[in-house]
């Protein structure tokens, strides 16, 4: 499935700004190790080709893909692991649009962006996403 066409935007002053996805579309950035399969460190690459996907992850991610959302895997694996990772994703039937290697290791991510960012911490099972109110850190006004 190809990526959806982006919607052109401007800042109200006639200046073009970064485009956006159509309403209702999501850009999923999904970690691999510990999220869609067991947590395998880069220091043990021999395990990357033999691990099994979490069944609920495969089903949910492929459902999101079929609904037209963009699926990009974003992993701390290095470029040296790209081939084994792409082969594993294909062998296990994951549908996706992109694979970004070299995510910083260590967790405790704090994403700052000029676009809407929603973070969902994986806690053992992929299910439908629900809206829930929570406290967030914001820049002081």
C-alpha positions in Angstrom: 0.0 0.0 0.0 1.4 3.4 -0.9 1.5 6.3 1.6 -1.4 8.7 1.5 -1.0 12.1 -0.2 0.0 14.8 2.2 -2.2 17.9 2.6 -0.5 21.2 1.8 -0.7 23.8 4.6 0.2 27.5 5.1 0.7 29.7 8.1 -2.1 32.1 7.4 0.4 34.7 6.0 0.8 32.9 2.7 3.9 31.0 3.7 4.0 27.3 3.0 4.6 25.1 6.0 5.2 21.4 6.5 2.3 19.3 5.1 0.0 17.2 7.2 -1.6 13.8 6.8 -5.3 13.8 5.9 -7.7 14.0 8.9 -8.0 10.6 10.6 -4.7 9.3 9.3 -1.9 8.4 11.7 1.8 8.1 11.4 2.7 5.2 13.6 6.4 5.0 14.7 6.8 1.6 16.3 9.7 0.1 18.1 10.7 -3.5 17.4 12.7 -5.0 20.3 10.5 -5.5 23.4 7.4 -4.1 21.5 6.6 -6.4 18.6 9.0 -9.2 19.6 11.2 -10.1 22.6 13.7 -7.5 23.7 16.9 -8.4 21.9 20.0 -6.2 22.4 22.2 -5.2 19.5 25.0 -7.1 21.2 23.2 -10.4 20.4 22.3 -10.0 16.7 22.1 -13.8 16.1 18.8 -13.8 17.9 17.2 -11.2 15.6 16.4 -13.7 12.8 14.9 -16.4 15.1 12.7 -14.5 17.5 8.9 -14.7 17.1 6.6 -11.8 16.8 4.0 -11.0 19.4 0.8 -12.2 17.7 -1.3 -9.3 18.9 1.3 -6.9 17.5 1.3 -8.5 14.0 -2.5 -8.4 13.9 -2.9 -4.9 15.2 -0.2 -3.3 13.0 -1.4 -5.0 9.9 -4.9 -3.8 10.7 -3.7 -0.2 11.0 -1.8 -0.6 7.7 -5.0 -1.9 6.0 -6.9 1.1 7.4 -4.4 3.3 5.5 -2.3 4.5 8.3 1.5 4.9 7.8 3.6 2.3 9.6 7.2 3.0 10.2 9.4 0.8 12.5 11.8 2.9 14.5 14.5 0.8 16.2 17.8 1.1 18.1 19.2 -1.6 15.9 22.1 -0.3 13.8 22.5 -0.1 10.0 24.5 -3.4 10.4 21.2 -5.0 11.4 19.0 -3.6 8.6 19.1 -6.7 6.3 18.3 -9.2 9.1 15.5 -6.8 10.4 13.9 -6.4 6.9 14.1 -10.1 6.3 12.5 -10.8 9.7 9.7 -8.3 9.1 9.0 -9.8 5.7 9.2 -13.5 6.9 6.7 -12.7 9.7 4.2 -10.9 7.6 4.5 -7.3 8.9 3.2 -4.7 6.4 5.0 -1.4 6.7 6.1 1.7 4.8 9.5 2.5 6.4 12.2 1.3 8.7 14.4 3.9 10.6 17.5 2.5 12.2 19.7 4.0 15.0 17.1 5.2 17.5 19.0 6.4 20.6 19.3 3.6 23.2 18.3 3.9 26.8 14.7 4.9 26.7 13.2 7.8 28.6 12.4 9.6 25.3 11.1 13.1 25.3 10.1 14.1 21.8 9.9 17.8 20.9 8.3 18.6 17.6 6.2 21.3 16.0 3.6 18.7 15.0 1.2 16.8 17.2 3.0 14.0 18.9 1.1 11.3 20.9 3.1 8.7 22.8 1.8 5.3 23.9 4.0 3.2 26.1 3.8 -0.4 25.2 2.9 -2.4 28.2 2.8 -6.0 27.1 -0.1 -6.3 24.6 -1.3 -4.5 21.5 -5.0 -3.6 21.7 -7.2 -0.9 20.2 -6.1 2.5 21.3 -8.4 4.5 23.5 -8.4 8.2 24.6 -7.4 8.8 28.2 -6.7 12.1 29.9 -3.3 12.3 31.6 -0.8 14.9 32.7 1.9 15.9 30.2 4.9 18.2 30.3 4.6 21.4 28.2 6.8 24.4 27.6 6.2 27.2 30.1 4.2 30.1 28.6 
